[in-house]
Protein backbone atom coordinates (compact mmCIF):
# COMPACT_ATOMS: atom_id res chain seq x y z
CA UNK A 1 0.00 0.00 0.00
CA UNK A 2 1.33 3.44 -0.88
CA UNK A 3 2.39 5.63 2.05
CA UNK A 4 -0.44 8.02 2.96
CA UNK A 5 1.96 10.95 3.25
CA UNK A 6 2.74 10.87 -0.50
CA UNK A 7 0.45 11.59 -3.42
CA UNK A 8 -1.42 8.48 -4.52
CA UNK A 9 -1.05 7.76 -8.24
CA UNK A 10 -2.95 5.58 -10.69
CA UNK A 11 0.00 3.16 -10.51
CA UNK A 12 -0.63 2.76 -6.78
CA UNK A 13 -4.28 1.99 -7.48
CA UNK A 14 -3.27 -0.53 -10.16
CA UNK A 15 -0.97 -2.36 -7.73
CA UNK A 16 -3.60 -2.33 -5.00
CA UNK A 17 -6.28 -3.72 -7.32
CA UNK A 18 -3.98 -6.14 -9.14
CA UNK A 19 -4.76 -4.73 -12.59
CA UNK A 20 -2.96 -2.73 -15.26
CA UNK A 21 -2.70 1.07 -15.21
CA UNK A 22 -4.68 1.13 -18.45
CA UNK A 23 -7.54 -0.69 -16.72
CA UNK A 24 -7.44 1.82 -13.86
CA UNK A 25 -7.56 4.67 -16.36
CA UNK A 26 -10.51 3.13 -18.23
CA UNK A 27 -12.46 2.56 -15.02
CA UNK A 28 -11.78 5.91 -13.32
CA UNK A 29 -12.45 7.86 -16.52
CA UNK A 30 -15.54 5.78 -17.29
CA UNK A 31 -14.16 5.08 -20.76
CA UNK A 32 -16.79 3.55 -23.04
CA UNK A 33 -16.51 0.38 -25.15
CA UNK A 34 -13.93 -1.34 -22.92
CA UNK A 35 -14.40 -5.00 -21.96
CA UNK A 36 -13.97 -4.68 -18.21
CA UNK A 37 -15.96 -6.96 -15.94
CA UNK A 38 -18.12 -5.55 -13.19
CA UNK A 39 -15.97 -7.36 -10.62
CA UNK A 40 -12.78 -5.73 -11.93
CA UNK A 41 -14.44 -2.35 -12.09
CA UNK A 42 -15.61 -2.70 -8.50
CA UNK A 43 -12.12 -3.81 -7.37
CA UNK A 44 -10.53 -0.71 -8.95
CA UNK A 45 -13.07 1.66 -7.40
CA UNK A 46 -12.62 0.08 -3.96
CA UNK A 47 -8.83 0.33 -4.24
CA UNK A 48 -9.05 4.00 -5.25
CA UNK A 49 -11.30 4.68 -2.26
CA UNK A 50 -9.03 2.87 0.20
CA UNK A 51 -5.96 4.77 -1.02
CA UNK A 52 -7.71 8.13 -1.16
CA UNK A 53 -6.86 8.52 -4.84
CA UNK A 54 -7.68 11.88 -6.49
CA UNK A 55 -7.02 12.35 -10.21
CA UNK A 56 -4.50 14.98 -11.24
CA UNK A 57 -6.17 18.22 -12.29
CA UNK A 58 -3.27 18.89 -14.67
CA UNK A 59 -3.65 15.47 -16.28
CA UNK A 60 -7.38 15.95 -16.61
CA UNK A 61 -6.80 19.32 -18.29
CA UNK A 62 -4.42 17.73 -20.80
CA UNK A 63 -6.82 14.85 -21.44
CA UNK A 64 -9.93 16.93 -22.10
CA UNK A 65 -8.30 20.10 -23.41
CA UNK A 66 -9.65 22.22 -20.56
CA UNK A 67 -10.09 22.19 -16.81
CA UNK A 68 -13.40 21.76 -15.02
CA UNK A 69 -13.06 25.11 -13.23
CA UNK A 70 -15.41 28.04 -13.73
CA UNK A 71 -13.91 31.19 -12.25
CA UNK A 72 -16.47 33.57 -10.77
CA UNK A 73 -15.21 37.15 -10.58
CA UNK A 74 -17.04 39.11 -7.90
CA UNK A 75 -16.67 42.88 -7.77
CA UNK A 76 -15.92 44.49 -4.42
CA UNK A 77 -19.43 43.80 -3.18
CA UNK A 78 -20.37 43.41 0.47
CA UNK A 79 -20.94 39.67 0.86
CA UNK A 80 -24.30 39.73 2.57
CA UNK A 81 -27.10 37.18 2.61
CA UNK A 82 -28.14 37.51 -1.04
CA UNK A 83 -24.61 37.35 -2.49
CA UNK A 84 -23.73 34.39 -0.27
CA UNK A 85 -26.90 32.56 -1.24
CA UNK A 86 -26.26 33.14 -4.95
CA UNK A 87 -22.69 31.81 -4.63
CA UNK A 88 -24.02 28.68 -2.93
CA UNK A 89 -26.61 28.13 -5.65
CA UNK A 90 -24.02 28.68 -8.40
CA UNK A 91 -21.70 26.18 -6.74
CA UNK A 92 -24.48 23.59 -6.71
CA UNK A 93 -25.62 24.37 -10.26
CA UNK A 94 -22.12 23.97 -11.70
CA UNK A 95 -21.46 20.85 -9.62
CA UNK A 96 -24.49 19.20 -11.25
CA UNK A 97 -22.75 19.83 -14.57
CA UNK A 98 -19.43 18.36 -13.35
CA UNK A 99 -17.88 21.82 -13.12
CA UNK A 100 -16.14 23.40 -10.13
CA UNK A 101 -17.12 26.98 -9.31
CA UNK A 102 -14.31 29.02 -7.75
CA UNK A 103 -14.95 32.58 -6.57
CA UNK A 104 -12.48 35.44 -6.53
CA UNK A 105 -13.46 38.75 -4.92
CA UNK A 106 -11.92 41.84 -6.48
CA UNK A 107 -11.32 43.61 -3.19
CA UNK A 108 -8.56 46.18 -2.92
CA UNK A 109 -5.17 44.55 -2.46
CA UNK A 110 -6.21 41.22 -4.00
CA UNK A 111 -4.13 39.58 -6.72
CA UNK A 112 -4.62 40.87 -10.24
CA UNK A 113 -7.08 39.21 -12.57
CA UNK A 114 -4.30 38.00 -14.87
CA UNK A 115 -2.56 36.24 -11.97
CA UNK A 116 -5.79 34.53 -10.94
CA UNK A 117 -6.82 33.06 -14.27
CA UNK A 118 -3.26 32.02 -15.13
CA UNK A 119 -3.00 30.16 -11.81
CA UNK A 120 -6.36 28.39 -12.17
CA UNK A 121 -6.51 27.90 -15.97
CA UNK A 122 -10.32 27.96 -15.87
CA UNK A 123 -12.53 26.61 -18.61
CA UNK A 124 -14.76 29.65 -18.27
CA UNK A 125 -14.98 32.95 -16.50
CA UNK A 126 -18.28 34.20 -15.10
CA UNK A 127 -17.87 37.92 -14.45
CA UNK A 128 -20.28 40.08 -12.50
CA UNK A 129 -18.94 43.32 -13.93
CA UNK A 130 -17.16 44.26 -17.15
CA UNK A 131 -13.40 43.94 -17.37
CA UNK A 132 -10.92 45.22 -19.93
CA UNK A 133 -10.87 44.05 -23.54
CA UNK A 134 -7.20 43.18 -23.12
CA UNK A 135 -8.02 40.79 -20.26
CA UNK A 136 -10.75 39.16 -22.33
CA UNK A 137 -8.46 38.74 -25.35
CA UNK A 138 -5.67 37.32 -23.20
CA UNK A 139 -7.97 34.80 -21.54
CA UNK A 140 -9.37 33.59 -24.84
CA UNK A 141 -5.86 33.31 -26.26
CA UNK A 142 -4.93 31.16 -23.27
CA UNK A 143 -7.81 28.77 -23.94
CA UNK A 144 -10.50 30.16 -21.64
CA UNK A 145 -13.47 29.23 -23.75
CA UNK A 146 -16.12 31.67 -22.59
CA UNK A 147 -16.40 34.95 -20.80
CA UNK A 148 -19.87 35.72 -19.50
CA UNK A 149 -20.35 39.32 -18.42
CA UNK A 150 -23.20 40.34 -16.14
CA UNK A 151 -24.27 43.95 -15.80
CA UNK A 152 -22.04 44.82 -18.72
CA UNK A 153 -22.63 45.99 -22.26
CA UNK A 154 -22.09 42.52 -23.71
CA UNK A 155 -22.78 38.93 -22.81
CA UNK A 156 -25.42 37.27 -20.73
CA UNK A 157 -27.38 39.48 -18.44
CA UNK A 158 -26.60 42.96 -19.75
CA UNK A 159 -30.29 43.68 -20.16
CA UNK A 160 -31.87 40.69 -18.46
CA UNK A 161 -30.22 41.12 -15.06
CA UNK A 162 -30.94 44.83 -14.95
CA UNK A 163 -34.53 44.14 -15.96
CA UNK A 164 -34.73 41.73 -13.05
CA UNK A 165 -33.62 44.42 -10.61
CA UNK A 166 -36.17 46.81 -12.12
CA UNK A 167 -38.83 44.21 -11.46
CA UNK A 168 -37.79 44.02 -7.80
CA UNK A 169 -38.43 47.74 -7.32
CA UNK A 170 -41.61 47.56 -9.35
CA UNK A 171 -42.95 44.76 -7.12
CA UNK A 172 -42.28 46.87 -4.02
CA UNK A 173 -44.03 49.91 -5.51
CA UNK A 174 -47.08 48.02 -6.73
CA UNK A 175 -47.59 46.44 -3.33
CA UNK A 176 -47.41 49.78 -1.50
CA UNK A 177 -49.31 51.80 -4.10
CA UNK A 178 -52.46 49.83 -3.31
CA UNK A 179 -52.83 51.84 -0.08
CA UNK A 180 -50.28 54.69 -0.19
CA UNK A 181 -50.31 57.78 -2.41
CA UNK A 182 -46.70 58.88 -1.87
CA UNK A 183 -43.77 56.53 -1.80
CA UNK A 184 -40.20 56.96 -0.68
CA UNK A 185 -37.07 55.05 -1.55
CA UNK A 186 -34.45 54.22 1.10
CA UNK A 187 -31.22 54.20 -0.92
CA UNK A 188 -28.06 52.50 0.46
CA UNK A 189 -25.05 54.63 1.36
CA UNK A 190 -22.65 52.00 -0.03
CA UNK A 191 -21.77 52.87 -3.62
CA UNK A 192 -20.54 49.32 -4.21
CA UNK A 193 -24.15 48.12 -4.55
CA UNK A 194 -25.27 50.91 -6.88
CA UNK A 195 -25.45 48.42 -9.77
CA UNK A 196 -28.45 46.90 -7.97
CA UNK A 197 -29.83 50.00 -6.25
CA UNK A 198 -30.16 52.19 -9.33
CA UNK A 199 -32.32 49.79 -11.37
CA UNK A 200 -34.45 48.93 -8.34
CA UNK A 201 -35.11 52.64 -7.87
CA UNK A 202 -35.88 52.92 -11.59
CA UNK A 203 -38.49 50.18 -11.16
CA UNK A 204 -40.15 52.14 -8.33
CA UNK A 205 -40.11 55.31 -10.43
CA UNK A 206 -41.64 53.52 -13.43
CA UNK A 207 -44.57 52.21 -11.38
CA UNK A 208 -45.17 55.60 -9.78
CA UNK A 209 -45.28 57.21 -13.25
CA UNK A 210 -47.57 54.48 -14.57
CA UNK A 211 -50.03 54.92 -11.68
CA UNK A 212 -49.94 58.72 -11.70
CA UNK A 213 -48.18 58.96 -8.34
CA UNK A 214 -45.53 61.59 -7.54
CA UNK A 215 -41.91 60.63 -8.13
CA UNK A 216 -40.59 58.72 -5.11
CA UNK A 217 -38.83 60.74 -2.41
CA UNK A 218 -35.32 59.26 -2.42
CA UNK A 219 -33.11 59.47 0.67
CA UNK A 220 -29.75 57.83 1.28
CA UNK A 221 -29.64 55.98 4.58
CA UNK A 222 -26.57 55.04 6.57
CA UNK A 223 -27.30 51.98 8.70
CA UNK A 224 -27.88 53.94 11.94
CA UNK A 225 -31.14 54.59 13.83
CA UNK A 226 -30.42 58.34 14.11
CA UNK A 227 -29.95 58.73 10.36
CA UNK A 228 -33.10 56.71 9.75
CA UNK A 229 -35.06 58.83 12.24
CA UNK A 230 -33.99 61.98 10.37
CA UNK A 231 -35.15 60.45 7.09
CA UNK A 232 -38.49 59.39 8.59
CA UNK A 233 -39.08 62.92 9.89
CA UNK A 234 -38.35 64.37 6.45
CA UNK A 235 -40.59 61.87 4.69
CA UNK A 236 -43.53 62.56 6.98
CA UNK A 237 -43.00 66.33 6.78
CA UNK A 238 -43.14 66.43 2.97
CA UNK A 239 -45.93 68.45 1.30
CA UNK A 240 -47.52 65.15 0.43
CA UNK A 241 -46.43 62.95 3.35
CA UNK A 242 -44.52 59.82 2.41
CA UNK A 243 -46.17 56.82 4.06
CA UNK A 244 -44.78 53.88 2.08
CA UNK A 245 -41.05 53.07 1.88
CA UNK A 246 -39.36 50.84 -0.67
CA UNK A 247 -35.98 49.98 0.82
CA UNK A 248 -32.97 48.77 -1.16
CA UNK A 249 -32.76 45.57 0.88
CA UNK A 250 -33.80 44.12 4.22
CA UNK A 251 -30.90 45.71 6.12
CA UNK A 252 -31.90 49.19 4.95
CA UNK A 253 -35.58 48.40 5.59
CA UNK A 254 -34.84 47.30 9.17
CA UNK A 255 -32.88 50.52 9.67
CA UNK A 256 -36.04 52.44 8.68
CA UNK A 257 -37.98 50.40 11.23
CA UNK A 258 -35.38 51.35 13.85
CA UNK A 259 -35.80 55.02 12.90
CA UNK A 260 -39.55 54.74 13.35
CA UNK A 261 -39.09 53.24 16.82
CA UNK A 262 -36.64 56.02 17.72
CA UNK A 263 -39.45 58.53 17.06
CA UNK A 264 -42.10 56.54 18.92
CA UNK A 265 -43.76 55.54 15.64
CA UNK A 266 -44.45 52.11 14.20
CA UNK A 267 -45.03 50.26 10.96
CA UNK A 268 -47.37 49.94 9.24
CA UNK A 269 -49.57 52.39 11.19
CA UNK A 270 -47.37 55.44 10.59
CA UNK A 271 -45.27 54.23 7.67
CA UNK A 272 -45.24 50.95 5.72
CA UNK A 273 -41.83 49.46 4.87
CA UNK A 274 -40.83 46.75 2.41
CA UNK A 275 -37.37 45.24 1.89
CA UNK A 276 -35.66 42.85 -0.52
CA UNK A 277 -33.94 39.44 -0.09
CA UNK A 278 -36.13 37.89 2.62
CA UNK A 279 -33.18 37.43 4.96
CA UNK A 280 -33.66 35.25 8.05
CA UNK A 281 -33.72 38.41 10.19
CA UNK A 282 -36.73 39.77 8.25
CA UNK A 283 -39.08 37.29 9.90
CA UNK A 284 -38.01 38.35 13.41
CA UNK A 285 -37.79 42.12 12.79
CA UNK A 286 -40.01 44.42 14.83
CA UNK A 287 -42.52 44.25 13.24
CA UNK A 288 -41.81 41.31 10.88
CA UNK A 289 -40.68 42.71 7.55
CA UNK A 290 -42.41 42.32 4.20
CA UNK A 291 -39.76 41.48 1.61
CA UNK A 292 -39.27 40.71 -2.08
CA UNK A 293 -37.97 37.20 -2.71
CA UNK A 294 -35.84 36.50 -5.79
CA UNK A 295 -35.56 33.00 -7.24
CA UNK A 296 -31.79 32.69 -6.81
CA UNK A 297 -31.70 28.94 -7.56
CA UNK A 298 -33.33 29.60 -10.95
CA UNK A 299 -30.93 32.47 -11.64
CA UNK A 300 -27.98 30.20 -10.84
CA UNK A 301 -29.36 27.50 -13.15
CA UNK A 302 -29.65 30.04 -15.95
CA UNK A 303 -26.04 31.16 -15.60
CA UNK A 304 -24.76 27.58 -15.34
CA UNK A 305 -26.76 26.52 -18.40
CA UNK A 306 -25.38 29.45 -20.40
CA UNK A 307 -21.77 28.69 -19.46
CA UNK A 308 -22.24 24.97 -20.16
CA UNK A 309 -23.79 25.66 -23.56
CA UNK A 310 -20.87 27.89 -24.49
CA UNK A 311 -18.36 25.24 -23.40
CA UNK A 312 -20.21 22.71 -25.54
CA UNK A 313 -20.12 25.06 -28.54
CA UNK A 314 -23.86 25.71 -28.49
CA UNK A 315 -25.49 29.08 -28.96
CA UNK A 316 -27.05 30.64 -25.85
CA UNK A 317 -30.79 31.07 -25.91
CA UNK A 318 -31.96 34.42 -27.20
CA UNK A 319 -35.13 34.27 -25.13
CA UNK A 320 -35.71 37.17 -22.79
CA UNK A 321 -35.48 36.24 -19.14
CA UNK A 322 -38.64 36.87 -17.14
CA UNK A 323 -37.59 37.55 -13.56
CA UNK A 324 -39.19 35.19 -11.08
CA UNK A 325 -39.94 37.09 -7.89
CA UNK A 326 -42.58 37.00 -5.19
CA UNK A 327 -43.56 38.90 -2.07
CA UNK A 328 -43.30 37.50 1.44
CA UNK A 329 -45.97 39.64 3.06
CA UNK A 330 -45.59 40.33 6.78
CA UNK A 331 -46.75 42.98 9.22
CA UNK A 332 -44.52 45.89 8.14
CA UNK A 333 -46.47 46.45 4.89
C-alpha positions in Angstrom: 0.0 0.0 0.0 1.3 3.4 -0.9 2.4 5.6 2.1 -0.4 8.0 3.0 2.0 11.0 3.2 2.7 10.9 -0.5 0.5 11.6 -3.4 -1.4 8.5 -4.5 -1.0 7.8 -8.2 -2.9 5.6 -10.7 0.0 3.2 -10.5 -0.6 2.8 -6.8 -4.3 2.0 -7.5 -3.3 -0.5 -10.2 -1.0 -2.4 -7.7 -3.6 -2.3 -5.0 -6.3 -3.7 -7.3 -4.0 -6.1 -9.1 -4.8 -4.7 -12.6 -3.0 -2.7 -15.3 -2.7 1.1 -15.2 -4.7 1.1 -18.4 -7.5 -0.7 -16.7 -7.4 1.8 -13.9 -7.6 4.7 -16.4 -10.5 3.1 -18.2 -12.5 2.6 -15.0 -11.8 5.9 -13.3 -12.4 7.9 -16.5 -15.5 5.8 -17.3 -14.2 5.1 -20.8 -16.8 3.6 -23.0 -16.5 0.4 -25.2 -13.9 -1.3 -22.9 -14.4 -5.0 -22.0 -14.0 -4.7 -18.2 -16.0 -7.0 -15.9 -18.1 -5.6 -13.2 -16.0 -7.4 -10.6 -12.8 -5.7 -11.9 -14.4 -2.3 -12.1 -15.6 -2.7 -8.5 -12.1 -3.8 -7.4 -10.5 -0.7 -8.9 -13.1 1.7 -7.4 -12.6 0.1 -4.0 -8.8 0.3 -4.2 -9.1 4.0 -5.3 -11.3 4.7 -2.3 -9.0 2.9 0.2 -6.0 4.8 -1.0 -7.7 8.1 -1.2 -6.9 8.5 -4.8 -7.7 11.9 -6.5 -7.0 12.3 -10.2 -4.5 15.0 -11.2 -6.2 18.2 -12.3 -3.3 18.9 -14.7 -3.6 15.5 -16.3 -7.4 15.9 -16.6 -6.8 19.3 -18.3 -4.4 17.7 -20.8 -6.8 14.8 -21.4 -9.9 16.9 -22.1 -8.3 20.1 -23.4 -9.6 22.2 -20.6 -10.1 22.2 -16.8 -13.4 21.8 -15.0 -13.1 25.1 -13.2 -15.4 28.0 -13.7 -13.9 31.2 -12.3 -16.5 33.6 -10.8 -15.2 37.2 -10.6 -17.0 39.1 -7.9 -16.7 42.9 -7.8 -15.9 44.5 -4.4 -19.4 43.8 -3.2 -20.4 43.4 0.5 -20.9 39.7 0.9 -24.3 39.7 2.6 -27.1 37.2 2.6 -28.1 37.5 -1.0 -24.6 37.3 -2.5 -23.7 34.4 -0.3 -26.9 32.6 -1.2 -26.3 33.1 -5.0 -22.7 31.8 -4.6 -24.0 28.7 -2.9 -26.6 28.1 -5.7 -24.0 28.7 -8.4 -21.7 26.2 -6.7 -24.5 23.6 -6.7 -25.6 24.4 -10.3 -22.1 24.0 -11.7 -21.5 20.8 -9.6 -24.5 19.2 -11.2 -22.8 19.8 -14.6 -19.4 18.4 -13.4 -17.9 21.8 -13.1 -16.1 23.4 -10.1 -17.1 27.0 -9.3 -14.3 29.0 -7.7 -15.0 32.6 -6.6 -12.5 35.4 -6.5 -13.5 38.7 -4.9 -11.9 41.8 -6.5 -11.3 43.6 -3.2 -8.6 46.2 -2.9 -5.2 44.5 -2.5 -6.2 41.2 -4.0 -4.1 39.6 -6.7 -4.6 40.9 -10.2 -7.1 39.2 -12.6 -4.3 38.0 -14.9 -2.6 36.2 -12.0 -5.8 34.5 -10.9 -6.8 33.1 -14.3 -3.3 32.0 -15.1 -3.0 30.2 -11.8 -6.4 28.4 -12.2 -6.5 27.9 -16.0 -10.3 28.0 -15.9 -12.5 26.6 -18.6 -14.8 29.7 -18.3 -15.0 33.0 -16.5 -18.3 34.2 -15.1 -17.9 37.9 -14.4 -20.3 40.1 -12.5 -18.9 43.3 -13.9 -17.2 44.3 -17.2 -13.4 43.9 -17.4 -10.9 45.2 -19.9 -10.9 44.0 -23.5 -7.2 43.2 -23.1 -8.0 40.8 -20.3 -10.8 39.2 -22.3 -8.5 38.7 -25.3 -5.7 37.3 -23.2 -8.0 34.8 -21.5 -9.4 33.6 -24.8 -5.9 33.3 -26.3 -4.9 31.2 -23.3 -7.8 28.8 -23.9 -10.5 30.2 -21.6 -13.5 29.2 -23.7 -16.1 31.7 -22.6 -16.4 35.0 -20.8 -19.9 35.7 -19.5 -20.3 39.3 -18.4 -23.2 40.3 -16.1 -24.3 44.0 -15.8 -22.0 44.8 -18.7 -22.6 46.0 -22.3 -22.1 42.5 -23.7 -22.8 38.9 -22.8 -25.4 37.3 -20.7 -27.4 39.5 -18.4 -26.6 43.0 -19.8 -30.3 43.7 -20.2 -31.9 40.7 -18.5 -30.2 41.1 -15.1 -30.9 44.8 -14.9 -34.5 44.1 -16.0 -34.7 41.7 -13.0 -33.6 44.4 -10.6 -36.2 46.8 -12.1 -38.8 44.2 -11.5 -37.8 44.0 -7.8 -38.4 47.7 -7.3 -41.6 47.6 -9.3 -43.0 44.8 -7.1 -42.3 46.9 -4.0 -44.0 49.9 -5.5 -47.1 48.0 -6.7 -47.6 46.4 -3.3 -47.4 49.8 -1.5 -49.3 51.8 -4.1 -52.5 49.8 -3.3 -52.8 51.8 -0.1 -50.3 54.7 -0.2 -50.3 57.8 -2.4 -46.7 58.9 -1.9 -43.8 56.5 -1.8 -40.2 57.0 -0.7 -37.1 55.1 -1.6 -34.5 54.2 1.1 -31.2 54.2 -0.9 -28.1 52.5 0.5 -25.0 54.6 1.4 -22.6 52.0 0.0 -21.8 52.9 -3.6 -20.5 49.3 -4.2 -24.2 48.1 -4.6 -25.3 50.9 -6.9 -25.5 48.4 -9.8 -28.5 46.9 -8.0 -29.8 50.0 -6.2 -30.2 52.2 -9.3 -32.3 49.8 -11.4 -34.4 48.9 -8.3 -35.1 52.6 -7.9 -35.9 52.9 -11.6 -38.5 50.2 -11.2 -40.1 52.1 -8.3 -40.1 55.3 -10.4 -41.6 53.5 -13.4 -44.6 52.2 -11.4 -45.2 55.6 -9.8 -45.3 57.2 -13.2 -47.6 54.5 -14.6 -50.0 54.9 -11.7 -49.9 58.7 -11.7 -48.2 59.0 -8.3 -45.5 61.6 -7.5 -41.9 60.6 -8.1 -40.6 58.7 -5.1 -38.8 60.7 -2.4 -35.3 59.3 -2.4 -33.1 59.5 0.7 -29.7 57.8 1.3 -29.6 56.0 4.6 -26.6 55.0 6.6 -27.3 52.0 8.7 -27.9 53.9 11.9 -31.1 54.6 13.8 -30.4 58.3 14.1 -29.9 58.7 10.4 -33.1 56.7 9.8 -35.1 58.8 12.2 -34.0 62.0 10.4 -35.2 60.5 7.1 -38.5 59.4 8.6 -39.1 62.9 9.9 -38.4 64.4 6.5 -40.6 61.9 4.7 -43.5 62.6 7.0 -43.0 66.3 6.8 -43.1 66.4 3.0 -45.9 68.4 1.3 -47.5 65.2 0.4 -46.4 62.9 3.3 -44.5 59.8 2.4 -46.2 56.8 4.1 -44.8 53.9 2.1 -41.0 53.1 1.9 -39.4 50.8 -0.7 -36.0 50.0 0.8 -33.0 48.8 -1.2 -32.8 45.6 0.9 -33.8 44.1 4.2 -30.9 45.7 6.1 -31.9 49.2 5.0 -35.6 48.4 5.6 -34.8 47.3 9.2 -32.9 50.5 9.7 -36.0 52.4 8.7 -38.0 50.4 11.2 -35.4 51.4 13.9 -35.8 55.0 12.9 -39.5 54.7 13.4 -39.1 53.2 16.8 -36.6 56.0 17.7 -39.5 58.5 17.1 -42.1 56.5 18.9 -43.8 55.5 15.6 -44.4 52.1 14.2 -45.0 50.3 11.0 -47.4 49.9 9.2 -49.6 52.4 11.2 -47.4 55.4 10.6 -45.3 54.2 7.7 -45.2 50.9 5.7 -41.8 49.5 4.9 -40.8 46.8 2.4 -37.4 45.2 1.9 -35.7 42.8 -0.5 -33.9 39.4 -0.1 -36.1 37.9 2.6 -33.2 37.4 5.0 -33.7 35.2 8.1 -33.7 38.4 10.2 -36.7 39.8 8.3 -39.1 37.3 9.9 -38.0 38.4 13.4 -37.8 42.1 12.8 -40.0 44.4 14.8 -42.5 44.2 13.2 -41.8 41.3 10.9 -40.7 42.7 7.6 -42.4 42.3 4.2 -39.8 41.5 1.6 -39.3 40.7 -2.1 -38.0 37.2 -2.7 -35.8 36.5 -5.8 -35.6 33.0 -7.2 -31.8 32.7 -6.8 -31.7 28.9 -7.6 -33.3 29.6 -11.0 -30.9 32.5 -11.6 -28.0 30.2 -10.8 -29.4 27.5 -13.1 -29.6 30.0 -15.9 -26.0 31.2 -15.6 -24.8 27.6 -15.3 -26.8 26.5 -18.4 -25.4 29.4 -20.4 -21.8 28.7 -19.5 -22.2 25.0 -20.2 -23.8 25.7 -23.6 -20.9 27.9 -24.5 -18.4 25.2 -23.4 -20.2 22.7 -25.5 -20.1 25.1 -28.5 -23.9 25.7 -28.5 -25.5 29.1 -29.0 -27.1 30.6 -25.8 -30.8 31.1 -25.9 -32.0 34.4 -27.2 -35.1 34.3 -25.1 -35.7 37.2 -22.8 -35.5 36.2 -19.1 -38.6 36.9 -17.1 -37.6 37.5 -13.6 -39.2 35.2 -11.1 -39.9 37.1 -7.9 -42.6 37.0 -5.2 -43.6 38.9 -2.1 -43.3 37.5 1.4 -46.0 39.6 3.1 -45.6 40.3 6.8 -46.8 43.0 9.2 -44.5 45.9 8.1 -46.5 46.4 4.9 
